[in-house]
């Protein structure tokens, strides 16, 4: 049985956006690749920008993996350092996967304004990652694994910024250009957050 048109469109769009970028990709091409009617993109997402926003905010596999890594702690949970290390790897993969999608949206002023308006209307955008990370760290703080004097929002901003910089440096300039290994950098950032 074929997947519903909405999911086929999301899958096809994610693949094509990575291959072509948003500026050169048409809704017709997405619909053809998804074996769906072109009007179903408008019906399900409000157009190409709504589709892009849905991918970035809910449907990229890398985003799902990052959210899965942010499982709230339980009395028998692994330690916070192990959890944050896993979340860092997942966050880096998400930021690397999202860059080609975002780059297309911000490269054109008209497209960027429409993308920003779509995010505002949908309550989506890059701040969501920081908000979710803040909630995750606050849960660990309530669990007693994070210093009660620490500010989870500031730590989340540092965590997300480090992951994004790692991903974007690898993607734009090439791997291994930052000092040390990626594993060492993640370890140092996690240690810094836990001080």
C-alpha positions, -999 to 999 in steps of 0.1 A, spaced: 0 0 0 14 34 -10 21 60 17 -4 89 19 2 117 -5 13 141 23 41 117 34 52 110 -2 54 148 -8 75 153 23 99 125 14 102 136 -22 107 172 -12 134 164 13 153 144 -13 149 170 -41 157 200 -19 190 184 -10 198 177 -46 186 210 -62 180 236 -35 148 254 -30 152 283 -55 154 260 -85 129 234 -73 93 236 -85 61 223 -70 55 204 -102 88 185 -98 80 177 -62 45 164 -71 59 143 -100 86 127 -77 59 120 -51 34 107 -76 9 132 -64 -12 160 -78 6 194 -78 -25 209 -60 -20 185 -31 11 205 -21 -10 236 -17 -38 216 -1 -15 200 25 11 227 31 -1 260 16 27 259 -10 64 254 -14 74 275 17 48 257 39 63 224 27 98 237 35 88 249 70 71 215 77 103 197 67 125 219 88 103 220 119 88 185 121 97 160 94 134 158 86 146 124 98 176 141 114 152 163 134 133 133 146 165 116 157 175 147 177 141 148 193 144 111 201 177 119 218 159 144 241 141 117 260 133 131 295 154 115 323 140 88 345 153 74 378 172 48 358 183 70 330 219 71 317 240 100 331 236 135 317 270 135 300 262 104 280 227 118 271 241 152 261 268 135 240 242 116 221 221 147 217 250 166 204 257 141 176 220 142 166 219 180 167 250 182 144 233 158 119 202 179 120 220 212 114 239 197 85 208 183 69 189 216 74 215 239 60 208 233 23 171 238 29 176 271 49 203 284 25 179 284 -4 152 302 16 176 330 28 194 335 -4 165 355 -20 150 385 -2 115 378 -13 117 341 -5 133 349 29 104 372 39 79 346 29 98 320 48 100 342 79 62 350 76 54 313 73 75 306 104 57 334 123 23 321 112 31 285 121 50 292 154 81 275 139 117 286 134 152 281 148 142 292 183 123 259 187 155 239 190 167 262 218 133 260 235 133 222 234 169 219 246 160 243 274 131 221 285 153 190 283 181 205 304 155 219 329 141 183 333 176 171 340 180 199 365 148 189 383 162 153 383 192 166 402 218 159 375 224 196 366 235 223 389 204 241 403 221 275 398 227 269 361 204 286 336 190 259 312 182 286 285 218 298 284 232 263 283 207 253 256 219 283 235 255 273 239 247 237 231 227 245 200 252 271 188 282 247 191 263 220 173 253 244 145 288 258 141 303 223 139 277 212 113 280 243 92 318 243 93 320 207 82 294 213 54 307 246 41 345 243 46 350 206 50 356 183 79 385 184 103 392 221 100 383 229 136 409 221 162 409 186 176 385 158 167 347 162 166 344 137 195 368 158 216 350 190 208 316 175 218 332 161 250 346 196 259 313 214 252 294 189 273 320 192 301 317 230 299 279 228 302 281 205 332 305 227 352 
